[in-house]
Amino acid sequence: MRPSWTKVAGIAALGGALVAGCGGAIGKRLASDAAFQSQVMGAIAGSPELAGKMVDQLLAGDTRALVTDRVLANGGAVQGLMTKIAQDRSMLDGVLNLAVQDTAMKSHILALFAGMKMMGGR
């Protein structure tokens, strides 16, 4: 589905204003105008390229912890992340290596592995 011309125009206007140095005015409008906020966020969410750039910006700044907390509070997102990690040996190894650095977690992981071994796991 192609974005509507109003969304494209809104993005162009936002970009033009930011380039022209009016970022403060745009920020104030985004904070105070719910309809404009929805229009801008909808345009970003509707474009994989823009959404990717926005995620990159959010993860690069002081908002990383906020993004992480919000993702981890979303059951579907957490399930998707766990599925990706479970299907990638390098990521799974990395998670296990981090986890076993904590003594209590290492004991927990070893207990899980022992239980799997007793149940006939590979």
C-alpha positions, -999 to +999 in steps of 0.1 A: +000+000+000+014+034-010+014+062+015-012+089+009-001+123-005-009+140+028+015+117+046+042+123+020+036+160+022+037+159+060+070+141+060+084+165+034+072+195+055+087+180+086+120+173+068+120+208+053+113+224+086+141+204+103+166+213+076+156+250+078+164+249+115+129+249+129+133+217+148+122+234+180+089+244+165+083+210+152+091+195+186+067+218+203+040+210+178+045+172+181+043+175+219+011+196+218-009+185+187-022+150+190-035+149+154-001+160+140+017+135+163-005+107+149+001+118+114+039+119+117+041+086+137+017+070+112+039+081+083+070+068+100+054+035+110+040+031+074+075+033+059+100+005+066+129+027+057+117+056+079+108+032+107+143+016+106+159+050+107+138+060+137+146+028+156+183+034+149+180+069+163+161+057+194+187+030+201+216+053+196+205+080+221+195+083+257+163+066+248+179+031+245+168+020+280+133+033+273+131+014+240+144-018+257+119-015+285+090-010+262+100-039+239+104-062+269+069-051+282+054-063+249+047-100+250+046-105+212+079-086+208+096-106+235+083-139+220+097-128+186+131-119+201+133-152+220+124-171+188+151-153+168+177-159+196+167-196+199+172-201+162+207-185+161+235-204+177+258-174+180+231-153+198+221-182+220+258-188+229+261-151+237+231-151+260+243-183+278+278-168+282+264-137+297+240-156+320+267-179+335+288-150+346+263-146+375+268-174+400+231-179+408+221-179+372+250-204+364+236-227+390+201-224+375+213-231+340+233-261+351+202-274+369+182-270+338+208-289+317+209-316+343+171-319+342+171-321+304+199-348+305+178-369+330+148-366+308+168-380+279+175-347+262+204-346+237 
